[in-house]
Amino acid sequence: PDADRGRLSVGSVYRPAPNGGRGLPDLVPDPNYVQASTYVQRAHLYSLRCAAEEKCLASTAYAPEATDYDLRVLLRFPQRVKNQGSADFLPHRPRHTWEWHSCHQHYHSMDEFSHYDLLDAATGMKVAEGHKASFCLEDSTCDFGNLKRYACTSHTQGLSPGCYDTYNADIDCQWIDITDVQPGNYILKVHVNPKYIVLESDFTNNVVRCNIHYTGRYVSTTSCKIVQS
């Protein structure tokens, strides 16, 4: 009676059991990675068209009077997220609903994998329009003994246990638009799986906060650490 257990019939599609049948994922962003490479970039709007399509800029970039030659000021930072849990982190949306982004030539499998905010250091109030970052999930690198199994394609996105999904600071939308922000002291808040749509074993390690000192031209980033919220 068990002869065909685990065997796929012709035309069938293999789908892993929810949570892999062996626990839960646990995403943890890397605070040191953020702190090491945060910087300010100035860019003309004409070079940011793809990002503008994905709503990665502040609202003033979309004003009727905005022109291609307007300069935007971007607080750029990298992100590296590890799945230190015991199961795959998989997009909650079914594959046929993933969105094709023609500018960047890949599918986004989650509406909001991360959320970025810049907060006033004294009041905690949001001073820049943070945005939701919908990413193409993949195993960028893995700890020794763990194999990469997911890639940025139309059907194999996810993050395996013991693996990292890495986003360099120079890619589109890996920023907060601070064009309208005055020099001062701020807090950068990076929150992965921010709406807790994908179940994890631990949600207390999903947020990185960093101290940001912005001179109007440069930023210094210090004290990046994982916090509960």
GUMAR-245593 format. One line per 3 residues: their letters; for each residue x, y, z of N, C-alpha, C. Coordinates in steps of 0.1 Angstrom, whole numbers, plus 5000, padded with zeros to 4 digits. Example, Ala and Ser with C-alpha at 12.3 -4.5 7.8 and 13.67 -1.06 7.14 Angstrom:
REM GUMAR-245593
as> 5132 4943 5078 5123 4955 5078 5132 4967 5078  5128 4978 5071 5137 4989 5071 5129 5000 5079
This chain:
REM GUMAR-245593
pda> 5008 4988 5000 5000 5000 5000 5008 5013 5000  5021 5012 5004 5030 5024 5005 5039 5025 4993  5037 5017 4983 5047 5016 4972 5048 5029 4965
drg> 5037 5037 4964 5037 5049 4956 5038 5062 4965  5041 5060 4978 5042 5071 4987 5054 5080 4983  5052 5093 4981 5063 5101 4977 5066 5102 4962
rls> 5059 5093 4954 5061 5093 4940 5051 5103 4933  5056 5111 4924 5048 5121 4917 5042 5114 4904  5029 5117 4902 5023 5112 4890 5027 5122 4878
vgs> 5026 5118 4866 5029 5126 4855 5019 5139 4855  5025 5150 4853 5018 5163 4853 5015 5169 4867  5019 5162 4877 5016 5167 4891 5027 5177 4894
vyr> 5025 5186 4904 5034 5196 4908 5038 5193 4923  5050 5192 4926 5054 5190 4940 5053 5203 4947  5047 5203 4959 5046 5214 4968 5050 5210 4981
pap> 5060 5216 4987 5064 5212 5001 5053 5214 5011  5053 5206 5021 5043 5208 5031 5045 5221 5038  5034 5227 5043 5036 5240 5050 5047 5239 5061
ngg> 5056 5249 5061 5067 5250 5070 5076 5238 5069  5075 5231 5058 5084 5219 5056 5081 5208 5065  5070 5209 5073 5066 5198 5082 5076 5196 5094
rgl> 5085 5206 5096 5095 5204 5106 5099 5217 5113  5089 5224 5118 5092 5236 5125 5088 5248 5118  5095 5259 5121 5092 5272 5115 5105 5280 5111
pdl> 5104 5289 5101 5115 5297 5098 5117 5308 5109  5129 5314 5109 5131 5325 5118 5141 5335 5111  5135 5346 5106 5144 5356 5099 5150 5365 5109
vpd> 5163 5368 5107 5171 5377 5115 5179 5386 5106  5177 5399 5106 5185 5408 5098 5199 5410 5105  5209 5414 5098 5222 5415 5103 5225 5430 5105
pny> 5226 5434 5118 5228 5449 5121 5242 5454 5116  5252 5445 5117 5266 5449 5113 5267 5452 5098  5259 5444 5091 5259 5446 5076 5253 5460 5073
vqa> 5243 5464 5079 5237 5477 5077 5246 5488 5081  5253 5487 5092 5261 5497 5097 5274 5499 5089  5279 5489 5083 5291 5489 5076 5291 5497 5063
sty> 5280 5499 5057 5280 5504 5043 5268 5514 5040  5263 5521 5051 5253 5531 5048 5259 5544 5043  5253 5550 5033 5259 5562 5027 5248 5570 5020
vqr> 5251 5583 5017 5242 5592 5010 5246 5592 4995  5236 5591 4987 5238 5593 4972 5228 5604 4967  5233 5612 4958 5224 5621 4950 5222 5616 4936
ahl> 5210 5616 4932 5207 5610 4918 5196 5618 4912  5197 5620 4899 5187 5627 4891 5175 5617 4889  5163 5623 4889 5151 5615 4887 5151 5606 4875
ysl> 5158 5611 4864 5157 5603 4852 5165 5590 4853  5174 5589 4863 5181 5576 4866 5174 5567 4876  5162 5572 4880 5155 5565 4891 5141 5560 4886
rca> 5139 5559 4873 5126 5557 4868 5120 5543 4872  5129 5533 4872 5124 5520 4876 5120 5520 4891  5128 5527 4899 5125 5528 4913 5112 5536 4915
aee> 5110 5546 4907 5098 5554 4908 5086 5546 4905  5087 5537 4896 5076 5528 4892 5072 5520 4904  5081 5516 4912 5079 5507 4924 5076 5515 4937
kcl> 5074 5528 4935 5070 5537 4946 5081 5537 4957  5093 5538 4953 5104 5538 4962 5109 5552 4966  5103 5562 4961 5107 5576 4964 5096 5583 4972
ast> 5100 5594 4978 5091 5602 4986 5081 5609 4977  5070 5613 4982 5059 5618 4975 5062 5630 4966  5072 5638 4970 5076 5650 4963 5082 5646 4949
aya> 5087 5634 4948 5092 5630 4935 5081 5628 4925  5069 5626 4929 5058 5624 4920 5049 5636 4918  5054 5648 4923 5046 5660 4922 5046 5664 4907
pea> 5035 5671 4903 5034 5675 4889 5046 5684 4884  5052 5692 4893 5062 5700 4889 5076 5694 4889  5077 5681 4893 5090 5674 4893 5094 5672 4879
tdy> 5107 5673 4877 5113 5671 4864 5124 5660 4864  5128 5655 4853 5138 5644 4852 5151 5649 4858  5154 5662 4858 5167 5667 4863 5167 5671 4877
dlr> 5156 5669 4884 5156 5671 4899 5165 5661 4906  5172 5666 4916 5180 5657 4924 5173 5651 4935  5174 5638 4937 5169 5631 4949 5181 5627 4958
vll> 5179 5628 4971 5189 5624 4981 5185 5611 4987  5193 5601 4986 5190 5588 4990 5199 5583 5001  5193 5578 5012 5200 5571 5023 5201 5557 5019
rfp> 5212 5552 5014 5214 5539 5010 5220 5530 5021  5216 5517 5021 5221 5508 5031 5219 5494 5026  5228 5485 5029 5226 5471 5025 5218 5463 5035
qrv> 5214 5452 5031 5206 5443 5040 5210 5429 5038  5212 5421 5049 5214 5407 5048 5205 5400 5059  5197 5391 5054 5187 5385 5063 5190 5370 5063
knq> 5192 5364 5075 5194 5350 5077 5181 5343 5081  5179 5331 5076 5169 5322 5082 5176 5313 5091  5175 5316 5104 5181 5307 5114 5171 5298 5120
gsa> 5160 5296 5114 5149 5287 5119 5152 5273 5114  5141 5264 5115 5142 5250 5112 5134 5247 5100  5129 5257 5093 5120 5254 5081 5123 5265 5071
dfl> 5119 5263 5058 5120 5272 5048 5111 5284 5050  5116 5296 5047 5108 5308 5046 5102 5309 5032  5089 5308 5030 5083 5308 5017 5074 5319 5015
phr> 5073 5325 5003 5063 5336 5001 5049 5331 5004  5041 5340 5010 5027 5336 5013 5018 5336 5001  5022 5343 4991 5014 5344 4979 5016 5332 4970
prh> 5005 5327 4964 5007 5316 4954 5015 5321 4942  5022 5312 4936 5032 5316 4926 5025 5323 4914  5013 5320 4910 5007 5326 4899 5003 5341 4902
twe> 5004 5345 4914 5001 5359 4917 5014 5368 4919  5025 5362 4917 5038 5370 4919 5038 5380 4907  5044 5392 4910 5044 5403 4901 5057 5404 4893
whs> 5055 5405 4880 5066 5406 4871 5070 5421 4871  5082 5425 4874 5087 5439 4873 5096 5440 4861  5090 5446 4850 5097 5446 4837 5110 5454 4838
chq> 5110 5465 4846 5122 5473 4847 5134 5465 4852  5131 5457 4863 5142 5450 4870 5143 5436 4865  5133 5431 4856 5134 5418 4850 5134 5407 4860
hyh> 5125 5408 4870 5123 5396 4879 5110 5397 4885  5106 5386 4892 5093 5385 4898 5095 5388 4913  5085 5396 4918 5085 5399 4933 5074 5389 4939
smd> 5079 5382 4948 5070 5371 4954 5063 5376 4967  5067 5387 4972 5061 5392 4985 5058 5407 4983  5047 5412 4987 5044 5426 4986 5053 5434 4996
efs> 5056 5428 5007 5064 5436 5017 5073 5426 5025  5085 5424 5020 5094 5416 5027 5101 5424 5038  5103 5437 5035 5110 5446 5045 5103 5459 5045
hyd> 5104 5467 5056 5099 5480 5056 5110 5489 5062  5112 5501 5056 5123 5510 5060 5117 5523 5065  5121 5528 5076 5117 5541 5081 5129 5549 5087
lld> 5127 5562 5086 5137 5571 5093 5129 5579 5103  5134 5578 5116 5126 5583 5127 5135 5595 5133  5128 5605 5139 5135 5615 5146 5140 5609 5159
aat> 5153 5611 5162 5160 5605 5173 5153 5609 5187  5149 5622 5187 5143 5627 5200 5129 5623 5202  5121 5623 5191 5106 5621 5193 5101 5608 5189
gmk> 5109 5601 5180 5105 5588 5175 5095 5589 5163  5092 5602 5159 5083 5604 5148 5090 5601 5135  5082 5596 5125 5087 5593 5112 5090 5606 5105
vae> 5102 5608 5099 5105 5620 5092 5107 5618 5077  5109 5606 5073 5110 5603 5059 5100 5592 5055  5095 5593 5043 5085 5583 5039 5092 5569 5036
ghk> 5092 5561 5047 5097 5548 5045 5089 5540 5035  5094 5530 5030 5086 5523 5020 5087 5508 5022  5077 5501 5017 5078 5486 5017 5086 5481 5006
asf> 5094 5472 5009 5104 5467 4999 5099 5452 4995  5095 5451 4983 5090 5437 4979 5102 5431 4971  5106 5420 4975 5119 5415 4970 5117 5402 4962
cle> 5127 5398 4956 5128 5385 4949 5137 5376 4958  5130 5367 4966 5137 5360 4976 5145 5349 4970  5158 5347 4976 5166 5337 4972 5177 5334 4982
dst> 5183 5322 4981 5195 5319 4989 5207 5325 4983  5212 5337 4988 5224 5343 4982 5236 5335 4986  5237 5332 4999 5248 5324 5005 5243 5316 5016
cdf> 5251 5305 5020 5246 5297 5030 5258 5293 5040  5255 5290 5052 5265 5285 5061 5270 5272 5056  5282 5269 5061 5288 5256 5057 5279 5245 5060
gnl> 5277 5236 5051 5269 5224 5053 5254 5226 5049  5251 5238 5045 5237 5241 5040 5238 5244 5025  5228 5239 5017 5229 5241 5003 5219 5251 4998
kry> 5223 5259 4988 5214 5269 4982 5203 5261 4974  5190 5264 4977 5180 5257 4970 5170 5267 4963  5170 5279 4966 5161 5289 4961 5168 5300 4953
act> 5162 5304 4942 5168 5314 4933 5157 5324 4929  5162 5336 4924 5153 5346 4920 5147 5343 4906  5137 5334 4906 5130 5330 4894 5115 5331 4895
sht> 5108 5326 4885 5094 5327 4886 5087 5316 4894  5095 5307 4899 5089 5296 4906 5097 5290 4918  5109 5295 4921 5117 5288 4931 5122 5299 4941
qgl> 5113 5307 4946 5117 5317 4956 5115 5313 4970  5124 5316 4979 5123 5313 4993 5137 5315 4999  5137 5312 5012 5150 5313 5020 5151 5300 5029
spg> 5162 5293 5026 5164 5280 5033 5170 5282 5047  5168 5273 5056 5175 5274 5069 5190 5274 5067  5197 5283 5075 5211 5284 5074 5216 5292 5062
cyd> 5207 5299 5055 5211 5307 5043 5207 5321 5045  5213 5330 5037 5211 5344 5038 5206 5350 5024  5197 5359 5025 5193 5367 5014 5199 5381 5015
tyn> 5207 5384 5006 5216 5396 5007 5212 5406 4996  5211 5419 5000 5208 5430 4991 5219 5441 4993  5226 5443 4983 5237 5453 4984 5231 5467 4984
adi> 5238 5477 4989 5233 5490 4990 5231 5497 4977  5237 5492 4966 5237 5499 4954 5225 5495 4945  5216 5486 4949 5205 5481 4941 5193 5491 4943
dcq> 5185 5491 4933 5173 5499 4933 5164 5497 4946  5160 5507 4952 5150 5507 4963 5156 5503 4976  5169 5500 4976 5176 5497 4989 5180 5510 4995
wid> 5170 5518 4999 5172 5532 5004 5160 5537 5010  5162 5549 5017 5151 5558 5021 5154 5571 5014  5144 5577 5007 5145 5590 5001 5144 5601 5012
itd> 5156 5607 5014 5157 5618 5024 5158 5632 5018  5153 5634 5006 5155 5646 5000 5149 5658 5008  5138 5655 5015 5132 5666 5023 5135 5666 5038
vqp> 5146 5658 5041 5150 5657 5056 5161 5667 5059  5159 5674 5070 5169 5683 5075 5181 5676 5082  5193 5682 5082 5204 5676 5090 5200 5674 5104
gny> 5205 5664 5110 5202 5661 5124 5204 5647 5128  5199 5643 5139 5201 5629 5144 5188 5621 5143  5190 5609 5137 5178 5601 5134 5180 5586 5137
ilk> 5170 5579 5136 5171 5564 5138 5166 5557 5125  5174 5549 5119 5171 5541 5108 5164 5528 5113  5153 5525 5109 5146 5513 5113 5143 5503 5101
vhv> 5149 5491 5102 5147 5481 5091 5139 5470 5098  5128 5467 5092 5119 5456 5098 5116 5446 5087  5120 5433 5089 5118 5423 5080 5105 5415 5084
npk> 5098 5410 5073 5085 5404 5075 5076 5412 5085  5075 5425 5081 5069 5435 5091 5055 5433 5095  5047 5427 5086 5033 5424 5090 5030 5410 5095
yiv> 5041 5403 5097 5041 5390 5103 5031 5380 5095  5031 5383 5082 5022 5375 5073 5027 5360 5072  5040 5358 5072 5046 5345 5072 5050 5342 5086
les> 5045 5331 5091 5047 5327 5105 5061 5323 5108  5067 5328 5119 5080 5325 5123 5080 5320 5137  5091 5314 5141 5092 5309 5155 5095 5320 5165
dft> 5101 5331 5160 5104 5342 5168 5103 5356 5161  5094 5364 5166 5092 5377 5159 5100 5388 5167  5107 5385 5177 5113 5396 5185 5127 5400 5180
nnv> 5131 5393 5169 5145 5396 5163 5144 5400 5149  5133 5407 5145 5130 5411 5131 5134 5425 5128  5138 5433 5138 5140 5447 5136 5154 5451 5139
vrc> 5160 5459 5130 5173 5465 5133 5171 5480 5134  5177 5486 5144 5177 5501 5146 5191 5506 5146  5194 5517 5139 5207 5523 5139 5206 5538 5142
nih> 5216 5543 5149 5217 5558 5150 5223 5564 5138  5216 5574 5133 5220 5581 5121 5223 5596 5124  5235 5600 5121 5238 5615 5121 5240 5620 5107
ytg> 5231 5629 5103 5231 5634 5089 5235 5648 5089  5246 5651 5082 5251 5665 5081 5245 5673 5071  5237 5667 5062 5232 5674 5050 5240 5670 5038
ryv> 5252 5664 5040 5260 5659 5029 5263 5644 5031  5266 5641 5044 5271 5627 5047 5263 5622 5059  5264 5609 5061 5258 5602 5072 5269 5594 5080
stt> 5268 5594 5093 5275 5584 5101 5265 5575 5107  5268 5562 5107 5258 5552 5112 5265 5545 5124  5259 5545 5135 5264 5538 5147 5254 5530 5155
sck> 5258 5521 5163 5250 5514 5173 5238 5506 5166  5241 5501 5155 5231 5492 5149 5229 5480 5157  5217 5476 5160 5214 5464 5169 5200 5459 5166
ivq> 5198 5447 5170 5185 5441 5169 5177 5445 5181  5164 5449 5178 5155 5453 5189 5142 5446 5187  5133 5447 5197 5120 5440 5195 5110 5448 5186
s> 5112 5461 5185 5102 5468 5177 5108 5482 5173
